Amino acid sequence: QVQLVESGGGTVQPGGSLTLSCVASKNIFSDYDMAWYRQAPGKQREWVAKLSHRLETEYADSVKGRFTISRDYAKNMVFLFMKSLKYEDTAVYYCGAQGIYTNERFWGQGTQVTVSS
């Protein structure tokens, strides 16, 4: 079992920046691909960014060029740096881990990001 805990959410003005963090209860980066998802009110959870165990990154078109996913292997942490934030980025952001050898998937509890003037 893996626990994921997100932090770093908050309220930011349009055009602002924010960095989300996700710490895993153990080092899983060799066996799991990591990703960030988000869920806005009344909408389904959507994928935002992915960081594979091979350090390959992918981004949803809506955040490409504005968001950056990265990790700190030694600290078991994954980050999502967000810049040029827009109102439509408002959502609860979730950290997720997907096993590359298994079908296991783990989620964090989420952290709220609100973009508001």
PyRosetta script that sets phi, psi and omega in degrees:
from pyrosetta import init, pose_from_sequence

init()
pose = pose_from_sequence("QVQLVESGGGTVQPGGSLTLSCVASKNIFSDYDMAWYRQAPGKQREWVAKLSHRLETEYADSVKGRFTISRDYAKNMVFLFMKSLKYEDTAVYYCGAQGIYTNERFWGQGTQVTVSS")
pose.set_psi(1, 141.0)
pose.set_omega(1, -179.4)
pose.set_phi(2, -124.4)
pose.set_psi(2, 132.0)
pose.set_omega(2, 173.9)
pose.set_phi(3, -102.7)
pose.set_psi(3, 136.5)
pose.set_omega(3, 177.1)
pose.set_phi(4, -121.3)
pose.set_psi(4, 131.8)
pose.set_omega(4, -178.8)
pose.set_phi(5, -128.6)
pose.set_psi(5, 118.1)
pose.set_omega(5, 178.3)
pose.set_phi(6, -91.0)
pose.set_psi(6, 156.3)
pose.set_omega(6, 173.9)
pose.set_phi(7, -157.1)
pose.set_psi(7, 169.9)
pose.set_omega(7, 174.9)
pose.set_phi(8, 103.1)
pose.set_psi(8, -4.3)
pose.set_omega(8, 178.5)
pose.set_phi(9, -68.9)
pose.set_psi(9, 168.6)
pose.set_omega(9, 179.3)
pose.set_phi(10, 167.4)
pose.set_psi(10, -167.1)
pose.set_omega(10, 179.1)
pose.set_phi(11, -106.0)
pose.set_psi(11, 131.6)
pose.set_omega(11, -177.9)
pose.set_phi(12, -139.7)
pose.set_psi(12, 150.3)
pose.set_omega(12, 179.1)
pose.set_phi(13, -77.3)
pose.set_psi(13, 155.6)
pose.set_omega(13, 175.4)
pose.set_phi(14, -55.2)
pose.set_psi(14, 137.3)
pose.set_omega(14, -176.8)
pose.set_phi(15, 89.4)
pose.set_psi(15, -9.1)
pose.set_omega(15, -178.1)
pose.set_phi(16, -82.0)
pose.set_psi(16, -178.0)
pose.set_omega(16, -177.8)
pose.set_phi(17, -128.1)
pose.set_psi(17, 156.8)
pose.set_omega(17, 179.4)
pose.set_phi(18, -157.7)
pose.set_psi(18, 145.3)
pose.set_omega(18, 175.7)
pose.set_phi(19, -120.0)
pose.set_psi(19, 124.1)
pose.set_omega(19, 175.6)
pose.set_phi(20, -96.2)
pose.set_psi(20, 147.0)
pose.set_omega(20, 178.2)
pose.set_phi(21, -124.2)
pose.set_psi(21, 150.8)
pose.set_omega(21, 177.0)
pose.set_phi(22, -140.5)
pose.set_psi(22, 121.4)
pose.set_omega(22, 179.0)
pose.set_phi(23, -110.6)
pose.set_psi(23, 133.2)
pose.set_omega(23, 178.5)
pose.set_phi(24, -96.4)
pose.set_psi(24, 150.5)
pose.set_omega(24, -177.2)
pose.set_phi(25, -70.7)
pose.set_psi(25, -14.9)
pose.set_omega(25, 175.0)
pose.set_phi(26, -156.3)
pose.set_psi(26, 168.8)
pose.set_omega(26, -178.3)
pose.set_phi(27, -76.7)
pose.set_psi(27, 114.4)
pose.set_omega(27, -175.0)
pose.set_phi(28, -120.9)
pose.set_psi(28, 1.8)
pose.set_omega(28, -169.3)
pose.set_phi(29, -65.6)
pose.set_psi(29, -23.0)
pose.set_omega(29, 179.1)
pose.set_phi(30, -76.8)
pose.set_psi(30, -23.6)
pose.set_omega(30, -173.9)
pose.set_phi(31, -114.9)
pose.set_psi(31, -4.2)
pose.set_omega(31, -176.8)
pose.set_phi(32, -134.9)
pose.set_psi(32, 144.2)
pose.set_omega(32, 166.0)
pose.set_phi(33, -89.2)
pose.set_psi(33, 140.1)
pose.set_omega(33, -178.0)
pose.set_phi(34, -107.0)
pose.set_psi(34, 151.2)
pose.set_omega(34, -178.6)
pose.set_phi(35, -154.3)
pose.set_psi(35, 160.1)
pose.set_omega(35, 170.5)
pose.set_phi(36, -115.1)
pose.set_psi(36, 138.6)
pose.set_omega(36, 175.8)
pose.set_phi(37, -125.7)
pose.set_psi(37, 167.6)
pose.set_omega(37, 174.1)
pose.set_phi(38, -146.6)
pose.set_psi(38, 155.0)
pose.set_omega(38, 178.8)
pose.set_phi(39, -138.0)
pose.set_psi(39, 115.2)
pose.set_omega(39, 177.1)
pose.set_phi(40, -87.8)
pose.set_psi(40, 158.2)
pose.set_omega(40, 179.9)
pose.set_phi(41, -56.3)
pose.set_psi(41, 128.9)
pose.set_omega(41, 177.8)
pose.set_phi(42, 77.4)
pose.set_psi(42, 5.6)
pose.set_omega(42, -178.7)
pose.set_phi(43, -122.2)
pose.set_psi(43, 163.3)
pose.set_omega(43, 177.3)
pose.set_phi(44, -78.4)
pose.set_psi(44, 157.5)
pose.set_omega(44, 176.1)
pose.set_phi(45, -65.0)
pose.set_psi(45, 135.3)
pose.set_omega(45, -179.5)
pose.set_phi(46, -126.5)
pose.set_psi(46, 148.0)
pose.set_omega(46, 178.5)
pose.set_phi(47, -74.5)
pose.set_psi(47, 140.7)
pose.set_omega(47, -177.4)
pose.set_phi(48, -115.7)
pose.set_psi(48, -51.0)
pose.set_omega(48, -175.0)
pose.set_phi(49, -155.4)
pose.set_psi(49, 151.0)
pose.set_omega(49, -179.2)
pose.set_phi(50, -133.4)
pose.set_psi(50, 141.9)
pose.set_omega(50, 173.8)
pose.set_phi(51, -128.9)
pose.set_psi(51, 110.6)
pose.set_omega(51, -175.8)
pose.set_phi(52, -78.3)
pose.set_psi(52, 168.7)
pose.set_omega(52, 178.3)
pose.set_phi(53, -64.3)
pose.set_psi(53, -17.8)
pose.set_omega(53, 177.0)
pose.set_phi(54, -94.8)
pose.set_psi(54, 10.3)
pose.set_omega(54, 178.8)
pose.set_phi(55, 69.7)
pose.set_psi(55, 23.5)
pose.set_omega(55, 173.6)
pose.set_phi(56, -85.9)
pose.set_psi(56, 138.9)
pose.set_omega(56, -179.1)
pose.set_phi(57, -115.5)
pose.set_psi(57, 148.2)
pose.set_omega(57, 174.8)
pose.set_phi(58, -141.0)
pose.set_psi(58, 149.3)
pose.set_omega(58, -178.9)
pose.set_phi(59, -135.8)
pose.set_psi(59, 147.4)
pose.set_omega(59, 171.0)
pose.set_phi(60, -66.4)
pose.set_psi(60, 148.6)
pose.set_omega(60, -178.1)
pose.set_phi(61, -57.7)
pose.set_psi(61, -33.0)
pose.set_omega(61, -175.7)
pose.set_phi(62, -68.1)
pose.set_psi(62, -18.5)
pose.set_omega(62, -177.4)
pose.set_phi(63, -120.4)
pose.set_psi(63, -4.3)
pose.set_omega(63, -177.1)
pose.set_phi(64, -57.8)
pose.set_psi(64, 131.9)
pose.set_omega(64, -178.8)
pose.set_phi(65, 87.4)
pose.set_psi(65, -12.7)
pose.set_omega(65, -179.5)
pose.set_phi(66, -113.9)
pose.set_psi(66, -32.4)
pose.set_omega(66, -177.8)
pose.set_phi(67, -109.2)
pose.set_psi(67, 147.5)
pose.set_omega(67, 177.0)
pose.set_phi(68, -135.5)
pose.set_psi(68, 126.3)
pose.set_omega(68, 177.1)
pose.set_phi(69, -101.0)
pose.set_psi(69, 139.8)
pose.set_omega(69, -179.2)
pose.set_phi(70, -152.9)
pose.set_psi(70, 175.3)
pose.set_omega(70, -179.9)
pose.set_phi(71, -145.6)
pose.set_psi(71, 159.0)
pose.set_omega(71, 170.6)
pose.set_phi(72, -119.1)
pose.set_psi(72, 102.5)
pose.set_omega(72, -173.3)
pose.set_phi(73, -59.8)
pose.set_psi(73, -43.2)
pose.set_omega(73, -175.5)
pose.set_phi(74, -66.6)
pose.set_psi(74, -29.7)
pose.set_omega(74, -177.0)
pose.set_phi(75, -100.1)
pose.set_psi(75, 4.2)
pose.set_omega(75, -179.1)
pose.set_phi(76, 56.4)
pose.set_psi(76, 39.9)
pose.set_omega(76, -174.8)
pose.set_phi(77, -122.7)
pose.set_psi(77, 145.5)
pose.set_omega(77, 173.8)
pose.set_phi(78, -122.0)
pose.set_psi(78, 143.2)
pose.set_omega(78, -176.9)
pose.set_phi(79, -125.2)
pose.set_psi(79, 155.1)
pose.set_omega(79, 170.8)
pose.set_phi(80, -131.8)
pose.set_psi(80, 107.8)
pose.set_omega(80, 176.3)
pose.set_phi(81, -90.0)
pose.set_psi(81, 126.8)
pose.set_omega(81, -176.7)
pose.set_phi(82, -122.6)
pose.set_psi(82, 128.6)
pose.set_omega(82, 177.3)
pose.set_phi(83, -129.5)
pose.set_psi(83, 169.6)
pose.set_omega(83, -179.3)
pose.set_phi(84, 48.7)
pose.set_psi(84, 46.6)
pose.set_omega(84, -175.0)
pose.set_phi(85, -65.5)
pose.set_psi(85, 145.5)
pose.set_omega(85, -178.0)
pose.set_phi(86, -119.7)
pose.set_psi(86, 162.1)
pose.set_omega(86, 178.1)
pose.set_phi(87, -54.2)
pose.set_psi(87, -39.6)
pose.set_omega(87, -176.1)
pose.set_phi(88, -72.5)
pose.set_psi(88, -3.3)
pose.set_omega(88, 173.4)
pose.set_phi(89, -83.6)
pose.set_psi(89, -6.5)
pose.set_omega(89, 178.7)
pose.set_phi(90, -62.2)
pose.set_psi(90, 124.5)
pose.set_omega(90, -177.2)
pose.set_phi(91, -178.5)
pose.set_psi(91, 169.7)
pose.set_omega(91, 165.8)
pose.set_phi(92, -88.0)
pose.set_psi(92, 127.5)
pose.set_omega(92, -177.5)
pose.set_phi(93, -102.7)
pose.set_psi(93, 132.5)
pose.set_omega(93, -176.9)
pose.set_phi(94, -119.5)
pose.set_psi(94, 139.7)
pose.set_omega(94, 172.2)
pose.set_phi(95, -93.3)
pose.set_psi(95, 136.8)
pose.set_omega(95, -179.8)
pose.set_phi(96, -133.6)
pose.set_psi(96, 149.5)
pose.set_omega(96, 176.9)
pose.set_phi(97, -126.6)
pose.set_psi(97, 129.1)
pose.set_omega(97, -179.3)
pose.set_phi(98, -119.1)
pose.set_psi(98, 122.0)
pose.set_omega(98, 180.0)
pose.set_phi(99, -63.3)
pose.set_psi(99, 139.7)
pose.set_omega(99, 178.8)
pose.set_phi(100, -93.2)
pose.set_psi(100, -16.5)
pose.set_omega(100, 177.3)
pose.set_phi(101, -110.7)
pose.set_psi(101, -12.1)
pose.set_omega(101, -179.2)
pose.set_phi(102, -131.6)
pose.set_psi(102, 175.9)
pose.set_omega(102, 175.4)
pose.set_phi(103, -94.2)
pose.set_psi(103, 13.7)
pose.set_omega(103, -178.0)
pose.set_phi(104, -66.3)
pose.set_psi(104, 141.5)
pose.set_omega(104, 174.7)
pose.set_phi(105, -141.2)
pose.set_psi(105, 135.3)
pose.set_omega(105, 178.5)
pose.set_phi(106, -124.9)
pose.set_psi(106, 149.4)
pose.set_omega(106, -179.8)
pose.set_phi(107, -129.2)
pose.set_psi(107, 151.2)
pose.set_omega(107, 168.8)
pose.set_phi(108, -87.2)
pose.set_psi(108, -178.5)
pose.set_omega(108, -176.3)
pose.set_phi(109, -86.3)
pose.set_psi(109, -11.9)
pose.set_omega(109, 177.5)
pose.set_phi(110, 95.9)
pose.set_psi(110, 153.8)
pose.set_omega(110, 175.8)
pose.set_phi(111, -139.1)
pose.set_psi(111, 135.3)
pose.set_omega(111, -173.3)
pose.set_phi(112, -82.6)
pose.set_psi(112, 131.1)
pose.set_omega(112, 172.1)
pose.set_phi(113, -119.1)
pose.set_psi(113, 123.6)
pose.set_omega(113, 179.3)
pose.set_phi(114, -122.4)
pose.set_psi(114, 124.6)
pose.set_omega(114, 176.7)
pose.set_phi(115, -105.4)
pose.set_psi(115, 113.7)
pose.set_omega(115, -173.4)
pose.set_phi(116, -151.7)
pose.set_psi(116, 144.7)
pose.set_omega(116, 176.5)
pose.set_phi(117, -93.9)
pose.dump_pdb("model.pdb")
